């Protein structure tokens, strides 16, 4: 199972209105270089990024709202199909493609490198929610 890691800038970006999860487009970037939770703020900060080679790297929001004072962002699991050889990558980064600087939100560490051949699939399982705020 992949390990969820929040980028530290995400908290400040929420407070400054960088993200609107009702309308913004979230996407996936892949890298084999470990992002730093403290030093990475935007997509351009990533090194070793692989952002092509898959059919479908846009994430669908299932729901974005609060109940009893707790906000949850629920995403639809994403299955990507390799259109050619992809990888290696170990980290899957979620970023806001609609934000001015394509600000990052979080990343998942898969623990080891992943390499895919043409037509292989890779599924991102977001569980019950990407994150919640209370």
C-alpha positions as CSV (number, residue, x, y, z in Angstrom):
1,X,0.0,0.0,0.0
2,X,1.3,3.5,-0.9
3,X,2.1,5.9,1.9
4,X,0.2,9.3,1.8
5,X,2.4,12.4,2.4
6,X,1.0,16.0,2.6
7,X,3.1,18.8,1.2
8,X,3.6,21.4,3.9
9,X,2.7,24.3,1.6
10,X,-0.8,22.8,1.1
11,X,-2.0,24.1,4.5
12,X,-1.0,27.7,3.7
13,X,-2.4,27.4,0.1
14,X,-5.8,26.4,1.5
15,X,-5.8,29.4,3.8
16,X,-4.8,31.7,0.9
17,X,-7.5,30.4,-1.5
18,X,-5.2,28.7,-4.0
19,X,-7.5,25.6,-4.2
20,X,-11.2,25.4,-5.1
21,X,-12.0,21.7,-5.0
22,X,-15.5,22.3,-6.4
23,X,-14.1,23.5,-9.7
24,X,-10.3,23.0,-10.0
25,X,-8.8,20.2,-12.1
26,X,-6.5,17.8,-10.2
27,X,-3.9,15.8,-12.0
28,X,-1.2,13.2,-11.5
29,X,2.6,13.6,-12.0
30,X,5.0,10.7,-11.6
31,X,8.6,10.9,-10.4
32,X,11.4,8.6,-9.3
33,X,13.0,11.3,-7.3
34,X,11.7,11.7,-3.7
35,X,9.8,15.0,-3.3
36,X,10.4,16.9,-0.1
37,X,7.3,17.7,1.9
38,X,8.9,20.9,3.2
39,X,10.6,22.2,0.0
40,X,8.2,21.4,-2.8
41,X,5.4,23.9,-3.5
42,X,4.6,23.6,-7.2
43,X,4.9,21.1,-10.1
44,X,8.0,22.8,-11.5
45,X,9.9,21.9,-8.2
46,X,9.7,18.2,-9.0
47,X,12.7,16.5,-10.6
48,X,12.6,13.3,-12.5
49,X,9.0,13.9,-13.4
50,X,7.2,11.7,-15.9
51,X,3.9,13.3,-16.9
52,X,3.3,11.5,-20.2
53,X,2.8,8.0,-21.3
54,X,-0.6,7.3,-19.7
55,X,-4.1,7.6,-21.1
56,X,-5.9,9.7,-18.5
57,X,-4.0,11.5,-15.7
58,X,-6.9,13.7,-14.6
59,X,-8.6,12.9,-11.3
60,X,-12.4,13.1,-10.9
61,X,-13.8,14.6,-7.7
62,X,-16.6,12.4,-6.3
63,X,-17.5,14.9,-3.6
64,X,-16.2,18.0,-1.9
65,X,-18.0,19.3,1.1
66,X,-18.5,19.3,4.8
67,X,-20.8,17.6,7.2
68,X,-21.1,18.5,10.9
69,X,-18.0,20.7,10.6
70,X,-15.7,18.2,8.9
71,X,-14.7,18.8,5.3
72,X,-13.8,15.8,3.1
73,X,-12.4,15.6,-0.4
74,X,-13.4,12.3,-2.0
75,X,-11.8,11.3,-5.3
76,X,-12.8,8.6,-7.7
77,X,-10.1,5.9,-8.0
78,X,-8.1,6.5,-11.2
79,X,-6.9,3.7,-13.4
80,X,-4.3,4.8,-16.0
81,X,-3.3,2.8,-19.0
82,X,0.3,3.0,-20.3
83,X,0.4,4.2,-24.0
84,X,4.0,3.0,-24.2
85,X,6.8,2.2,-21.7
86,X,6.4,4.2,-18.5
87,X,8.8,4.5,-15.6
88,X,10.5,3.8,-13.5
89,X,8.6,5.9,-11.0
90,X,8.1,5.5,-7.2
91,X,6.2,8.6,-6.3
92,X,2.7,9.7,-7.5
93,X,2.1,13.5,-6.9
94,X,-1.3,15.1,-6.9
95,X,-1.3,18.7,-8.0
96,X,-3.8,21.4,-8.9
97,X,-3.6,22.0,-12.7
98,X,-6.0,24.9,-12.4
99,X,-3.9,26.8,-9.9
100,X,-1.6,29.6,-11.2
101,X,1.7,27.7,-10.4
102,X,0.2,24.2,-10.5
103,X,0.6,23.9,-6.7
104,X,1.1,20.5,-5.2
105,X,-1.2,18.9,-2.7
106,X,0.2,15.5,-1.7
107,X,2.2,12.5,-2.9
108,X,2.1,8.8,-2.4
109,X,5.3,6.8,-1.9
110,X,4.9,3.3,-3.4
111,X,8.1,2.0,-1.6
112,X,9.8,0.7,-4.7
113,X,10.1,1.6,-8.4
114,X,7.3,0.8,-10.8
115,X,7.8,0.3,-14.5
116,X,5.0,-0.4,-16.9
117,X,4.9,-1.7,-20.5
118,X,2.5,-0.5,-23.2
119,X,-1.2,-1.3,-22.2
120,X,-0.3,-2.1,-18.6
121,X,-2.6,-0.4,-16.1
122,X,-1.8,1.5,-12.8
123,X,-4.6,2.1,-10.3
124,X,-4.6,4.9,-7.8
125,X,-6.8,3.9,-4.9
126,X,-7.7,7.0,-2.9
127,X,-9.6,5.1,-0.2
128,X,-12.5,6.8,1.5
129,X,-11.1,10.3,1.0
130,X,-7.9,12.1,-0.1
131,X,-8.1,14.2,3.1
132,X,-10.4,15.6,5.7
133,X,-10.3,18.8,7.8
134,X,-12.1,19.2,11.1
